[in-house]
């Protein structure tokens, strides 16, 4: 049995779903040709052939809570869960004769502009998710999925295995919708990108007793695709 027989898109997705992910998509490296220099999967791993992106949804109830502590708690646990999936999947891929690079679901940032308070992960998982067919990016810069709306947190793995890629998603955010742009208390959205400096001023806050919370998620909640 050759390497091609032991690792394919079906096996990858079965494993990811068995670990608790709700969505999964795969993109060939050629789809990333327009990625910013330094943030292409090939800049992370020159032998990259495929990028695997997967996600878990937020709980619906956290958006009805008066406090954002539950939302923050769920987000942090989703990061842990997705990182575990990426590590587990990477080991599976390497056990079958290929190489795999797990991508952190959140921090750390290697790129940071201190003046603009602007950070970038080594790979934009939401843009990779769009290229992997999971959804399309809306004006709030969040990935929108047909079933789960913008309520997904993402993880990913880069590999040198050649895998069948998924078709791209249709565009879901309507051209004439400005709900998130007008609802943002910091005027940080322009329909194309987000001003991280403005957003960060209120998006997270320290708690006097210790720790921090994600204190603003309005752009998620007001979107018509908050949940499908």
N, C-alpha and C positions, 0 to 999 in steps of 0.2 A: 504494500500500500504506500503510495507516494504522499508527499507533503500536501499536495492539492486535495487529496482524498480525506485528510484528517482535519482540515480547517477550512470552513466556508461560511458564508453569511448566515445560513440556516442554523448551523451549530452555534455561532456567535450569539445570535439573537435568542435562541433557546436558553442559553446559559444566562444571558442578561436578564431575561424575563423571570427565570427561576430564582434569581437573586433579588427580585422585588421591583425592578424598574417597570414603568408603565409604557414608556415609549423607547424606540431605538431606531436609529437611522445610520446609514453608511454612505460615505462619500469617497470617490476616487481622488487621489492627490491632485489630478489635473483641474478639478473644480476650484482649487485654491490659488489659481494663477494670478488673481487680482488682489490677493491678501497683501496688507502693508508689509514692506520689507522688514524682516526681523520677526514677523508674527505668522509666517507661513509654516505649516507643519514640517516642511522640508528644512526650515531654519532651526527647528528643534531636533529633528532626526533626518539627516540627509537621505537615508535609504527608505523613507516613508513611501508607502504605496496606497494606504487606505486610512481613513479616519472614522472611528466608531463613536457616535454620540448617543447618549441615553439620558433618560430623565425620570424623576419621581415628582408627583404632584403634591402641592400643599393641601392641607386639610381645609375644607370649606369653612368650618366653624371659626377658624382663627380670625376671619374677616368680620365676624359679628361680635367679637370681643371688644369691650370698651378700652382695654389696655392692649398694647402691642407686645407685652411679655410673651404670650403664647405664640404669636407670630415669629418672634425672635427665636424662641425655643425650638419650634418646628424647623425653621430655616437652618439652625445650627446642627440639628440632628440629620436633616437631609444632606448637608455637606458631608457629615461623617459616613452616612450610608452610601452615598455616591462614590466617595473616595474608596470605601471598602470594595464596592463593585469594580471600580477601575483596577485596583490592585489584584483582586481575585481573577479578573478577566485577563490581565497581563500575564499572570503566572500560567493560566491555561494556554494562552497563545504560545508562550515560550516552551511549555512542556511538549508542544506539538511541532517544535522545530523552527519557529519564527521568533522575531524580536518584537517587543511591545514597550511603549512609553506611556505610562499613566499620566493624565493631566489633572492637576488639582481642581476640585470643584469650586474653590473660592481662592483666598489668598494662599501664598504670598504673591505680591507684585514684584517683578524684577524691574519693570519700567515704572518710574514714578516721577512726575513733574511736580516738584514741591511748590512752585509758584502758582500753578493752575490747580493744584490738588487733584491731578489727573493720573489715574493708574490704569495699567493694562496687564491682564494675565498673559502668560506666554502664548496662549491661544485663546481667541474669543470663542467661548463655547456656544454662545447664542448665534454667532455668524456661522460657525461650523455646523450647528444644528439646522440652520436654514439650508446650507449646502448639502446636508445629509437628508433633506426631505422631511424633517420633523415638523416644520412649520415655516412661517414667514415673520419677519421682524416688523413690528408696528411702530407708530409714531412715538410711542413711549419708550422705544428702543428695547422692548421685551419681545421674546419669541412667542408667537401665537400659534397654538396647535389646534387643529379642527375639533378635537374632542375635549381637551383640557384647557383651552384658552391660553391665557398667559400665566397659568399657575404651575409651571414646571421649573424645577431646579435641575441643572444639567451636570453631567460628568462626561469624560471622554478618554479614549485610548488611541494612540497613533501606532500603526504597525507596518511592517514590511510585507505582510501577507496581502496578496491581491484578492480582493473581495468584491462581489457583485454589489454595485451601489444602488441606492433607492432613487426613485423619480423625485424631482423637486416638487414642493408643495405649491398650491395656488396662492396668490396674494390674498390675504384675509382682511387686512386693515383697510377700510373704505377710504377713498381719496378725499371725500368731503367731511370726514369726521375729525373734530378738533377737541373732543371731550377731555382727553388727558392733557393736552397743551394748555387749555383754559383752566383746568382744575389745579395745575401745579402751583403751589403757594410760592415757589421760588422763581417762577417763570424760567425754568431750566430747560424746557423742551422747545424745540423749534420745528418738530415734525421729521427731522432727519437725524439729529444727534442730541446728546444731553450735555449740558454744562455741568461737569462734575463738581466744580468749585461751589456753584450755587446749591446743587443738590446736597452735597456733603454737610452744608451748614445746619441742616435739620434732619437729614436722613438717619443719623445715629446719634445717640446721646448717652452720656455717662449717668449712672444712677448714684445718688448721694451715698447710699449704703454699700456701694461697690458693684462693679460690672457695668454692662452697657446694654442698650436695647436698640433695635431698628425702629426708630420713632416715626418714620413716615413711609407709607406704602400706598399713597393716594393714587399714583399712576397705575398701580395694579387694580385697585378696587373699583375705580370709576370706569374702567374700560368695558365696553360692551362684551368683550371677550374675556372678562375676568373669570368666568366659567362658562363653558358651552352647555 
